[in-house]
Amino acid sequence: MSIICGLPLLECVYCLACARWAWKRCLHTAGHDSETWGIASAEEFEPVPRLCRYILAVYEDDLRHPLWEPPGGYGINPDWVKLKKTYEDTQGRAPPYILYLDHSHSDIVLAIRGLNLAKESDYAVLLDNKLGKRKFDSGYVHNGLLNAAKWVLEAECEVLKDLVEKYPNYTLTLTGHSLGSGVAALLTMLVVQNQDKLGHIERKRIRCYAIAPARCMSLNVAVRYADVINSVVLQDDFLPRTATPLEDIFKSLFCLPCLLCLRCMRDTCIPDEKMLKDPRRLYAPGRLYHIVERKPFRMGRFPPIVRTAVPVDGRFEHIVLSCNATSDHAIIWIEREAQRALDLMLEKDRITEIPAKQRMERQKTLVKEHTEEYKAALQRAITLNVPHAYSPKQYGTFDVLEEGEHSESDRSIGESSLGSSEKSKKNESWN
C-alpha cells in the first residue's frame, strides 16, 4: 500500500523537476552568457566588419565584376589581392581562401570561406575527427581542421614569409567563417609555433578573428591563445555553443533542431566541474566578442552592443533555444550587425569628442587591460584545475606548473618547449 501511495508522489517530483528544467531553458537567453563581460571599444572591434567583407569576397569568382556585394561593398582593391585559391587549387584539402595585402590598414590578411553544403570535400574535413584523436600543444584539437590548416601553411609559407619580411610594420591577420574559422584558428596556432618559418615574425604581429567559430580546441589551449585569437559570435548562434562533435552535427543536418534540443537536455545534467575537467571537450577559441541585439520577451532587433572577455567557466556552455539559432550563424547577418555595432561605437566617440592624445592613451590602457584579463583567465583556469592549464614560459606570465605530453604522431608537428627549464627550444614543424 505504501509503495502504491509513493508512486504519485514520485511522479509529481519528476513533473516538477521537468517543469523547472523547461522553465529555466526557455528563459535562458544569449544575453545571459555575456552579461558580466565588459563592453568592447571601437578600436578593438574595428577590424571585424571589414574582415567579414573580405571573407564574403572569397565567394566571388571575379572581384572586378562581382555578382553580389554587401551594401557597403567588399572594400577590396582587386590589385591588392596576392592570390585566390579555389576548390580546384586546394584539391579539397582546405576551403577556398584569398591572401590580401591591405595597404590601407597595414595588414596582411588571409581570409577563408565557410562550409559549402554542396562540396563533399568540406564534409570530409569535418568528418576527419574523433574525440581525443589529435593532441597538440598539451591540449586537443579537431583533427580535420588541423590537417587543413597544415595544408594551407605548407602551400603559402613562402608567400607569407616574403610579405612579412617585405612589410615589417604590417600585421598578419588570419580570419575565417564557420568551417574556415576553425581552420584559421588552428593555422594561427601553427604560425605561433613556427614563427621562424615566417621570417621570425613576432607574436604581437599575429592575430586571428574567427567569425561564428566552431568549437575546435580544448579549454586550456583556447585560453592560452586568447592574446592572438579572437572569436566573434552573433547573439544566439548555435555552433560556438554546441559541444556535439561537428561530424555528428552535419550527419544530422536535416534534424538539427532535434539534435540541439537533445544536446541541451544532456548538457543540463552534466555538472560544470565535469565539463571543465574533461580535457577532450572542445571550445570556441581565444577571446570572445559577443554581439547582443535582442532582449528576452521583446520583438525585433535592438541597437547591438558588443561584450568581450576571456572566460574560462561559462564559456558559451548552454545552447539557446531560439528560432534565430541558425540564422545568426550567417556571415551576411554577422557583417551587417557588426557594422551597426561599430557605427554606434564611433558615433558615441564622436559625441563625446575624445581628443587624439586621449584616444592614444585609451588604446594603451586597452592593451594593458587585455593583458591583465588574459593573465587572470590563465590563473582562473589553474584555480579550477583545468587539465594542463598552465602558462608556458614562452608566453611570459606564469611559471610552468606541469609538463605537457605529446603523442608520437604530434612530435612530427613539433614538440613545444613547454617542459622543464632544462629542455632546449626546438624548431617547430607542421610537416
N, C-alpha and C positions, 0 to 999 in steps of 0.2 A: 504493500500500500504506500509506504514511504517513497519507494522508487517511482511509482506512478505519479505521486504528487510532485516529485522533484523534477520530472520531465518538463512540465510547462514553465517552471522557474528557469530551467536551463535554456529553454527556447527563448524566453524573454531576455535573458542575458545576452545571448547571441544576437538577437534582433537589435537590442540597444547598442551593442558593440558595432554591428554593421552600419546602423544608422549614424553613429558617431563618426565612423570612418568616412562614410559618404558625405557627411556634412563638412568635415574637415577638408576632404579632397575637393569638393565643389567650391569651397571658399578660398582654397589656395590659388593665388594669382601670381603672375610673373613678378609683380612688384614686391612680393614678399621675399623673393630670392636676393634682392639687392637693396632692401630698404635701409640697411645700416651702412651702406657704402657711401663713399664721398662722391661729390659731383665733379665730373670731368671738366677740364678747361678747354677753350678753343684751341690753344697752342698744341695740346697733346692729341686732340681729336681731328685736327685739320686734315691729315692725310687720308682719312677713312673714305669720304665720298669720292675723292679723286681716284683712289685705288680701286674702288668698286667700278668706276667707269673704265679703268684700264682692263679689269677682268672682263667686263662686258665687251670690250673691243676684241677680245680673243675670239668671240663668236662670229665676227665679221670675216668674210673671205677676202674682201678688198677694202682697206681702210680709207683709200682715196675715193671710193664710191660706196659708202656704207648703205646697207639695205634698211637699217633701222638705227636711230640714235636716241638716247635719252634727251629730255627737254634741254639740258644744258650742253648737249654734245658730249663726245668722249674726252675732249680736251687733249687729244693726241695729235702730235705733228708726225705725219707718216714718214718724214725724212729722218726722224729720230728713232725709228724702230730698227734695232740692230738685227733682229731675226724673229721669225714667226714659224713655229712648228705645228704641224697638223698631225692627225692620227696616222697618216701615211709616213710622216717623218719619224714619229716615235714608235711606230710598229706596234702600237697598243701597249707598250711598256709603261707609258705615263700619259696623262691627259695633255691636250694641246696647251701651248703657252706662248707668250711673247717676251722678248727682252727689250726693254725700252729705256733709252737714255734721256732722262727728264732734266734738261738743262735749266728749265725754269725753276725747279726746286732742288737742284744739285743732288739728283737721286738716280741710282741705277736700279731699275725695277724689273723683276721677273714675276709676271702675273700668270697664274694657272687657272684654267676654267674649271667649272664644276662637273658633276655627273651628267653624262649623256645617256638617257634611258634607252636609246636605240643602238648603243655600242656594247658589244659583248666584252670588249677588252676592259672597259671600265668596271664591269661586274667581276671580271677576273681579278682585278686589283683588289676589290672589296672582299672577294671570297677567299683570297690568299691570306688567311689568318686563322689562328686557333688560340684559345685562351692561354696566355703564358708561352706562346710559341717563340717569340723573339725577345730576347733580353738585350738591353742596350743602356749603357751608362748607368749601371746599377739600378735599372728600372725595366719596365716592359713597354713595348710599343707595338703598334699594328704592323704586322709583317709585310703585307702587300703594299701599304703606303710607304714603308721604309724602303722597299725594293724600288718603287717608282722614284722616290727621292734620290736614291743612289744612281739610278739611270740618268736622271736629269743632271746631277752634279758631274757625272762622268762625261756626259755629252757636252756640257757647256763650261767645263772647268777652265779651259784655256781662254775662252772669250771673256769670262768673268774676271780672270786674273789680269788680262790686258786692260780691261776697263777700270778695274780697281787701282791699278798702278798708274794708268794714264790720268785718272781724275782722283787724286789723293784726298780731296776735300769733299767728295761725294759719299753719300751713304749708300749701302746696299740693302734694298728692301725686297723681301720675298713675300708674296701675297697670293691668296687663292680663295676660292669659294667652295664650300661643301667638300666634295672629294678633293678638290685642289687645295683646300685649306689644310687638310691633313698632310698632303704631300709637301706643301710649303713649310709647315711647322717642323716636320722631320728633316726637311732639307736644311732648315736653319740650324738644327742641332748638328747635322753633319758638317756644315760650314764652320760652326764654332769649334767643333772637334778637329777640324783640318784647316786651321787658319793659314798655315804655312803653304798649303796648296794654292791659296788665292793671294799670293804675294804678301803673306803675313799681315793680313787685314786685322785691324784692331776690333775687339769685341764691341766697343761702343759705336762702331760704324755699321754694325749689322742689326737689322730689325726685321720683324715679321708681323704681318697683320693677317690673321686667319679669320675670314668672314664666314659666319654661320658654321663654326668649326665642328668637325667630327671629333668624337672622344677617341684620341689616338695614342695617349701616353699615360703611364701610371702617375699617381699623385705626387710622388717625390720628384719626378722629372718635370712635371707640369709646373710645380712651384719653383724649382731650381732655375728654370729657364725664363722666369717671369720678367727678367730685366731686358730680354731681347724679343720675346714672343708676346704678342697681344691678340686676344680673341674678341671679336665683335658679335654680339647676339642681339637680335631684334625681338623684343617682348616675349612671345610665347613659343619661339622656335623649338621644335621637338628634338632636333638632332643633338645639340650640346647637352640635353638633359637625359638622353636615353642611354643607359649603360648597357643595353642589349647590344651584343656584337653586331657590327654593321652587316655582316653576311646574313644574319637572321632577319634584320630589318628588311633587306631588299629581297630576300626569299619570300617574305610575307607582305610585299608591297601593296597588293590588292586587298589585304585585310589589315592595313596599318592601324586604323582606329582600334580594332580588337586587340592587336598586339600591344599598343600603348596602354590600353586600359588594364590588361593583364599584368604588364610590367609595373604599372602604377600600383596595383594591389600588392604585388610581390615586394616592391621596394618599401612599402609602408610597414611591412612586417619584419624588415631587416634592421636591426639596431645600428645607429650611426657608428658606434665603436667598431662593429664588424666590418662596415664599409671601409672605414679609414685604415683598418689593419689588413685589408685584402690587397696584397702587393700587385695582383694581376688585374685589378679593376682599373679601367681606363677612364680618363677625364679629359675635359676640354683644356687645351694648353695655355700656359702663361697667365699674364694679366688679363682680366676680363673687363670689357666695356659693355654695359647693358643699356640698350635704348628702350626706355619705357614711355609708352604713348597712350595706353588705355588704362582705365581705372575700373575696379570691380563695381558691378551693378550700374554702370553708366554706358550709354550708347555712343558710338563714334570714336574718332581718334582725337586726342588732345595734343597740345604742343609738346613735342617729345623732349625728354630730359635724358641725359647720359650719366649713368653712375659707373664708377670704376673702383676696383680693389684687386688685391691678390689674396683671395680667400683660400683657406685650407679646408675647414669643415663648412658645410653648407654651400658647396661649390656646384650649383645647379643640379642638386641631387634628386629633385622631385619633378615629375612630369606635370605640366599644366594641362588640365582637361579643358581645352579651348578649341573652338571652331577655327581659330587662326593659327593653330599649332603648325600646320604645313605651309600656309600662305606666308607666314613670317620668315620662312626659310628662303624665299625667292630673292635672288640678288637684285632684281629690279626694285622691289619694295625696300630692301635694305639701303640701296643707294639713295632713294627718294627721302626716306625718313632720316638717314644720316645727314643728308644735305640740309633738311629742315632744321634738325637739331643744331648743326653748325651755324646756320644763318641766325638762329635765335641767340646763340652764344656771342657771335660777332656783334649783333645788334645791341645786346646788353653791354658789351665792352664799349661800343660807340656812345651809348647813352651816358655811361659813367666817365667817358673821356679820359682813359688811362694814359698818362704821358709815356713817351717812348722809353725813358730811363726806368720808370716804374715797371713797365712791361718786361724789360730785360731782367729786372730784379725778380719779378714774379716767375719768369721762366727758370731762373736759377733755383728759386725756392721750390718750384715744382719738381725739378730733378732731385733735389735733396729729399723732398717728401717721398718721392717714389723709391728712392734708395732705402730710406728708413722703413718704409712699408714692406719692401722686398725682404729686408733683413728680419723684420718682425714675423713675416709669413714663414720664413725658414725656421725661425725659433719656435713658432707655433707648431709647425709640423713635427719638430723634435719633441716638444712637450706632449703632443698627442700620440707619441710612439708610432708615427707613421713609418713603415719599414723602409730602411735605407734613407731616412730623411735627415741628411746631413749636408752641410755646405762645404764642398771641396776647397782646398787652399787656393786653387786657381781662380776662384771667384772672390777671394779676399774678404770674407766676412767672418765665418766661424771656423773653428778647428774641426778636423775630421774626427767623427765620433766612432765610426766603424768602417771597415774596409769593404768596398764593393767587390762583388764577384761577377765574373763574366764567363759565359759558356764558351766552349771551344769554337762554336760557329761564329760567335761575335768577336773573337780575337782577330779574325780576318778583317773585320770592320775597323778594329782598333782598340787596343786596351787603353783605357783612360787612366791618367796618372792620379787616381783618386785614393790610392792606398796610403801606406805609411810614408814618412818623410824620406826613408831610405830608397824608395823607388825612384829611379831616374825617369825623366819625362821621355816618352816615346812618341814619334810622329804617328798621327792617326792616318788610317787609310780606309776608304769606303769600298775598295775593290774586294 
